[in-house]
Amino acid sequence: MTFEAKAKRKNALAVADALNKIEGVPVSEYARKLSRDWADGKITGAEMKAALLAAHKKVS
């Protein structure tokens, strides 16, 4: 992954975090970790989504 691609992902993550904070939406530490892993190119968006869905299914 290029430096520019990582920078775009980290920027998108910062915007999403700011919007969630403004709206008062709680974000779990697990979701934050997955987001950081995605921004760093360690996992794909599909892998992040699958992991979040699996985690939420365990809770419900």
C-alpha atoms as an extended CHARMM CRD file, in Angstrom:
* protein
*
        60  EXT
         1         1  MET       CA              0.0000000000        0.0000000000        0.0000000000  PROA      1               0.0000000000
         2         2  THR       CA              1.3190000000        3.4160000000       -0.8990000000  PROA      2               0.0000000000
         3         3  PHE       CA              1.9870000000        6.1840000000        1.5630000000  PROA      3               0.0000000000
         4         4  GLU       CA             -0.7550000000        8.2490000000       -0.1000000000  PROA      4               0.0000000000
         5         5  ALA       CA             -3.3140000000        5.4550000000        0.2420000000  PROA      5               0.0000000000
         6         6  LYS       CA             -2.4970000000        5.0430000000        3.9350000000  PROA      6               0.0000000000
         7         7  ALA       CA             -2.7350000000        8.8010000000        4.4420000000  PROA      7               0.0000000000
         8         8  LYS       CA             -6.1820000000        8.8550000000        2.8020000000  PROA      8               0.0000000000
         9         9  ARG       CA             -7.3720000000        6.0000000000        4.9890000000  PROA      9               0.0000000000
        10        10  LYS       CA             -6.0490000000        7.6500000000        8.1470000000  PROA      10              0.0000000000
        11        11  ASN       CA             -7.7620000000       10.8840000000        7.1440000000  PROA      11              0.0000000000
        12        12  ALA       CA            -11.0420000000        9.0300000000        6.5570000000  PROA      12              0.0000000000
        13        13  LEU       CA            -10.6620000000        7.4010000000        9.9670000000  PROA      13              0.0000000000
        14        14  ALA       CA            -10.0690000000       10.7740000000       11.6390000000  PROA      14              0.0000000000
        15        15  VAL       CA            -13.2100000000       12.2010000000        9.9930000000  PROA      15              0.0000000000
        16        16  ALA       CA            -15.2900000000        9.1840000000       11.0330000000  PROA      16              0.0000000000
        17        17  ASP       CA            -14.0120000000        9.4180000000       14.6070000000  PROA      17              0.0000000000
        18        18  ALA       CA            -14.8210000000       13.1290000000       14.7280000000  PROA      18              0.0000000000
        19        19  LEU       CA            -18.3430000000       12.5910000000       13.3830000000  PROA      19              0.0000000000
        20        20  ASN       CA            -19.0090000000        9.7850000000       15.8530000000  PROA      20              0.0000000000
        21        21  LYS       CA            -17.7950000000       11.9900000000       18.6940000000  PROA      21              0.0000000000
        22        22  ILE       CA            -19.9860000000       14.9030000000       17.5890000000  PROA      22              0.0000000000
        23        23  GLU       CA            -23.0150000000       12.6230000000       17.3120000000  PROA      23              0.0000000000
        24        24  GLY       CA            -22.2640000000       10.9030000000       20.6080000000  PROA      24              0.0000000000
        25        25  VAL       CA            -21.9680000000        7.4750000000       19.0020000000  PROA      25              0.0000000000
        26        26  PRO       CA            -20.0160000000        5.0650000000       21.1900000000  PROA      26              0.0000000000
        27        27  VAL       CA            -17.2840000000        3.1580000000       19.3350000000  PROA      27              0.0000000000
        28        28  SER       CA            -15.7670000000        0.1020000000       20.9580000000  PROA      28              0.0000000000
        29        29  GLU       CA            -12.0380000000       -0.2870000000       21.3840000000  PROA      29              0.0000000000
        30        30  TYR       CA            -12.2710000000       -3.3850000000       19.1810000000  PROA      30              0.0000000000
        31        31  ALA       CA            -13.8160000000       -1.3540000000       16.3610000000  PROA      31              0.0000000000
        32        32  ARG       CA            -11.1190000000        1.2950000000       16.7830000000  PROA      32              0.0000000000
        33        33  LYS       CA             -8.4120000000       -1.3780000000       16.5730000000  PROA      33              0.0000000000
        34        34  LEU       CA             -9.9350000000       -2.8320000000       13.4240000000  PROA      34              0.0000000000
        35        35  SER       CA            -10.1360000000        0.6530000000       11.9350000000  PROA      35              0.0000000000
        36        36  ARG       CA             -6.4660000000        1.2930000000       12.6930000000  PROA      36              0.0000000000
        37        37  ASP       CA             -5.5360000000       -2.0690000000       11.1580000000  PROA      37              0.0000000000
        38        38  TRP       CA             -7.5380000000       -1.1650000000        8.0380000000  PROA      38              0.0000000000
        39        39  ALA       CA             -5.9180000000        2.2820000000        7.8350000000  PROA      39              0.0000000000
        40        40  ASP       CA             -2.4800000000        0.6580000000        8.0920000000  PROA      40              0.0000000000
        41        41  GLY       CA             -3.3380000000       -1.8220000000        5.3340000000  PROA      41              0.0000000000
        42        42  LYS       CA             -3.1700000000       -4.8410000000        7.6380000000  PROA      42              0.0000000000
        43        43  ILE       CA             -6.7400000000       -5.9180000000        6.8160000000  PROA      43              0.0000000000
        44        44  THR       CA             -9.1970000000       -5.1890000000        4.0130000000  PROA      44              0.0000000000
        45        45  GLY       CA            -12.4740000000       -3.3580000000        4.3750000000  PROA      45              0.0000000000
        46        46  ALA       CA            -14.2910000000       -6.6490000000        3.8530000000  PROA      46              0.0000000000
        47        47  GLU       CA            -12.2690000000       -8.2880000000        6.6340000000  PROA      47              0.0000000000
        48        48  MET       CA            -13.0290000000       -5.3940000000        8.9630000000  PROA      48              0.0000000000
        49        49  LYS       CA            -16.7450000000       -5.6120000000        8.1900000000  PROA      49              0.0000000000
        50        50  ALA       CA            -16.8050000000       -9.3850000000        8.7020000000  PROA      50              0.0000000000
        51        51  ALA       CA            -14.9880000000       -9.0940000000       12.0360000000  PROA      51              0.0000000000
        52        52  LEU       CA            -17.3730000000       -6.3840000000       13.2690000000  PROA      52              0.0000000000
        53        53  LEU       CA            -20.4470000000       -8.3510000000       12.2010000000  PROA      53              0.0000000000
        54        54  ALA       CA            -19.1340000000      -11.4800000000       13.9330000000  PROA      54              0.0000000000
        55        55  ALA       CA            -18.4310000000       -9.5200000000       17.1160000000  PROA      55              0.0000000000
        56        56  HSD       CA            -21.8950000000       -7.9820000000       17.1030000000  PROA      56              0.0000000000
        57        57  LYS       CA            -23.5580000000      -11.3430000000       16.5040000000  PROA      57              0.0000000000
        58        58  LYS       CA            -21.8040000000      -12.7060000000       19.6030000000  PROA      58              0.0000000000
        59        59  VAL       CA            -23.2280000000       -9.8460000000       21.6730000000  PROA      59              0.0000000000
        60        60  SER       CA            -26.8040000000      -10.2590000000       20.4960000000  PROA      60              0.0000000000
